[in-house]
Amino acid sequence: MILATVLVLGAVLTAFLAPRLLSGLERTPASPAGLLYVWWSLLAGVASSVVVALGVVLVPGHGEKLAPLVRFLASCWTALTSSRMHADAVVGGLIGTMIAVGLIRVIRRVVRSRRAVREKAETTMWMLEPAGHWEHGVLWLEHKQPLAFSIGGRTKAIVASTGLREHLSPAETNAVLAHERAHLSGRHHLQVLLADTLAAAFPVLPLFRQAPAAVRRLIELAADDKAARHVGAPVVRQALVRVASGGRYGLPPAALGAATSAIELRLARLSHAGRTAAWSARLGEKVCFVAVGALAPALTGAGSLAVLAVVSCM
């Protein structure tokens, strides 16, 4: 039971403590794309820790394979609790049933949500396409306000207004379009959908509940970074200012807009944007972030239980 306890304890602590730490990192020079990897690896790590804990409980004889350190912690845990549980099978069965039901609910939510978003995207394009004209992969609509948005799914389209060209310079227009292309290439629409689905399925855990808002902020920051690598951070910042000053506008379903989220945070980051790191450095950062996020629940649980066990043994 000690290994299962480590995993479950680590998953719970990570789910409650990680969101505050990650929100603070958003205002640092840390890569937004890397922070997105951290969020997703933490979500996956918490979920997999619970699943592995269930497997440890259900598989007989797992205690014989524990490492010496884990066996030491097990003895300390036994001394601390001074009781034995002989209902592992019952507890494991109940937990397994709860996890299975939760996974089925999540899968069904994702399937239904993807279908609904795909249908809305196709309906939106069916309504907009006759009113505009295509040019270099962008659907241009007659509208005086400067606006642009992208539609994900199988549609994968960028829609922009003629007011974008009228109010912005060619370089700034390219910056806005590069931002929207970054949304499409990064599959940001799917990430928003998955975050919303997980939050609806597990609203009790802060890590899952706060994921949608965090993902929406980070995808905008990541799209800004990618656009800045093409046209420069000052141009992206000025384009964002001009588009945001054009006023708020409602977006069609399944769309991500160029200036609808985290405006102040994005402007602050673009104002202090430094030299762009090489692709190898960015790849290394993402690998490190994924490793940290995936191992965080287990390490947190082991550390917490080790402290508790040492104190009890002393």
Secondary structure as the mmCIF struct_conf table of DSSP 4:
data_model
#
loop_
_struct_conf.conf_type_id
_struct_conf.id
_struct_conf.beg_label_comp_id
_struct_conf.beg_label_asym_id
_struct_conf.beg_label_seq_id
_struct_conf.end_label_comp_id
_struct_conf.end_label_asym_id
_struct_conf.end_label_seq_id
HELX_RH_AL_P HELX_RH_AL_P1 ILE A 2 LEU A 25
TURN_TY1_P TURN_TY1_P1 GLU A 26 ARG A 27
BEND BEND1 THR A 28 ALA A 30
HELX_RH_AL_P HELX_RH_AL_P2 PRO A 32 LEU A 58
BEND BEND2 VAL A 59 VAL A 59
TURN_TY1_P TURN_TY1_P2 PRO A 60 GLY A 61
HELX_RH_3T_P HELX_RH_3T_P1 HIS A 62 LYS A 65
HELX_RH_AL_P HELX_RH_AL_P3 PRO A 68 THR A 81
HELX_RH_AL_P HELX_RH_AL_P4 ASP A 88 LEU A 128
HELX_RH_3T_P HELX_RH_3T_P2 GLU A 129 ALA A 131
STRN STRN1 GLY A 132 GLU A 135
TURN_TY1_P TURN_TY1_P3 HIS A 136 GLY A 137
STRN STRN2 VAL A 138 LEU A 141
BEND BEND3 LYS A 144 GLN A 145
STRN STRN3 ALA A 148 ILE A 151
TURN_TY1_P TURN_TY1_P4 GLY A 153 THR A 155
STRN STRN4 ALA A 157 SER A 161
HELX_RH_AL_P HELX_RH_AL_P5 THR A 162 HIS A 167
BEND BEND4 LEU A 168 LEU A 168
HELX_RH_AL_P HELX_RH_AL_P6 PRO A 170 SER A 185
TURN_TY1_P TURN_TY1_P5 GLY A 186 ARG A 187
HELX_RH_AL_P HELX_RH_AL_P7 HIS A 188 ALA A 201
TURN_TY1_P TURN_TY1_P6 PRO A 203 VAL A 204
BEND BEND5 LEU A 205 LEU A 205
HELX_RH_AL_P HELX_RH_AL_P8 PRO A 206 ARG A 209
TURN_TY1_P TURN_TY1_P7 GLN A 210 GLN A 210
HELX_RH_AL_P HELX_RH_AL_P9 ALA A 211 VAL A 231
HELX_RH_AL_P HELX_RH_AL_P10 ALA A 233 SER A 245
TURN_TY1_P TURN_TY1_P8 GLY A 246 GLY A 246
HELX_LH_PP_P HELX_LH_PP_P1 GLY A 250 PRO A 252
TURN_TY1_P TURN_TY1_P9 PRO A 253 ALA A 254
STRN STRN5 ALA A 255 GLY A 257
TURN_TY1_P TURN_TY1_P10 ALA A 258 ALA A 259
BEND BEND6 THR A 260 SER A 261
HELX_RH_AL_P HELX_RH_AL_P11 ILE A 263 SER A 271
TURN_TY1_P TURN_TY1_P11 HIS A 272 HIS A 272
HELX_LH_PP_P HELX_LH_PP_P2 ARG A 275 ALA A 278
HELX_RH_AL_P HELX_RH_AL_P12 TRP A 279 CYS A 313
#
